[in-house]
Amino acid sequence: MGDPAFAAWAHARLQNASGVGSLRLRRQKDIVTAIPPRSVGYAHLAGEVWDKHLDAGGKQTNDSFVACDGSGEDPHCGDSEEHPPFPLDLLHLSSAEHTRYFGFQGGNCWCGTANCK
């Protein structure tokens, strides 16, 4: 994790080592991938793939994967969930989504009940 200069440096190092650069997966509504927030100077590595699983009305759908624009801050991918500015931008996100990648249906380890979301 780092500022924009670190993100650019890390991406270039990975590009030189692998020929591919960086690649990261971000699940829709995952709070963990939104912290630390960009409002404090953090920048994501480029190469985001967005795991969408909600339709426009917020209903659960099958996962679909979107190859984002390569900037690391694509306004049509995970970055679209980080508005308005911190900390209000995180209120609609969920720690439970961080345990639900690739069909695994984990839960929220903070609430201690099977019924929380």
Buried (B, 14 or more C-beta within 10 A) or exposed (E): EBEBEEBBEBBEEBBEEEEEBBBBBBBBBBBEBBBEBBEEEBBBBBBBBBBBBEEEEEEEEEBEEBEBBEBBBBEEBBBEBBEEEBEEBBEEBBBBBBBBBEEEEEBBEEEEEEEEE
